[in-house]
Amino acid sequence: MTQTTNARILDGKALADRMRTAMHDDVQALKNKHGRAPGLAVIIVGDDPASHVYVKNKKIGCEKAGITSFSHELPASTTQQHLLGLISELNHDPLVDGVLVQLPVPDHIDSKVILQAIDPGKDVDGFHPYNIGCLTVRQPSLRSCTPFGCMKLLEETGADLHGKEAVIVGASNIVGRPMALELLLAGATVTVCHRFTQDLKSHVERADILVAAAGKQGLIQGAWIKPGATVIDVGIHRRADGTLTGDVDFAEASKRAAWITPVPGGVGPMTITMLLYNTILAFRKHIGEPA
Ligand code: NAD
């Protein structure tokens, strides 16, 4: 049966490819001018298979863009003190422009302490309270990668976000909250829903822009989508057959939305792209070259 699809696809893979090609050229020019490429240090603690896949993809992304990556793979038994020591070294290393600690870290390590130990100027994940604060007071610097990638996808629609009703489902530190700040900065009227929100449907139904980031497969029903809305699905879930899906019922939602991100191929490719973008931006700041 042929699926009736009205929505236009917001193709994150295509946008990421375009941005990465431009970044590759940018990195070559910076390397010729300054004698070195931007450098990203990636720290992973423990054996979580999904985290190792994410780290591998980040390394491949760096290689393709011409960014130097420095890998630090630490055993699960690593102490918090040891990790803090390594972060301090990397904060002071002149060849390292970005420092990233892959989350989650083992339970005996306090991720809040770790993230705050990263030099805000090297915080290419954009998770440090300083960088979140910069976004809060409308002076964005290093911006959280996934929400920043969502904003790049929204730009692709060409729509002016001023005065639009934006509803975010999910309020985590790494996605929902910085996403709310991004949309507020863009002039939207922002509602943030979370696990204690009552009547989620009534909020979703009002959304001109919907960002689904609850991490609950199929939470957002297609019939809830406002006709003509733009739907950004951040959720990633693996079905029993190995395929990926998101928080939104894509088949039904795409009959009502004007624009929608697929899963996979929507937000996912943009997250690493914005990490590479932030690493180049941090490099420029370190050498005092305008962004
Ligand atoms: P999280 O678990 O830290 O946060 C989930 C948020 O959703 C919380 O604020 C919670 O209150 C809210 N929530 C949970 N159930 C809800 C419900 N029924 N109604 C309303 N709100 C509800 O998750 P996270 O790290 O923000 O990630 C969210 C999803 O996005 C996950 O599926 C994750 O895999 C995915 N993710 C994707 C990317 C990407 O690059 N595409 C990046 C980060 C996260």
Boltz pocket constraint, residues with backbone or C-beta under 6 A from the ligand:
constraints:
  - pocket:
      binder: B
      contacts: [[A, 146], [A, 169], [A, 170], [A, 171], [A, 172], [A, 173], [A, 174], [A, 175], [A, 176], [A, 193], [A, 194], [A, 195], [A, 196], [A, 197], [A, 200], [A, 212], [A, 213], [A, 214], [A, 215], [A, 216], [A, 219], [A, 233], [A, 234], [A, 235], [A, 236], [A, 237], [A, 267], [A, 268], [A, 269], [A, 271]]
      max_distance: 6.0
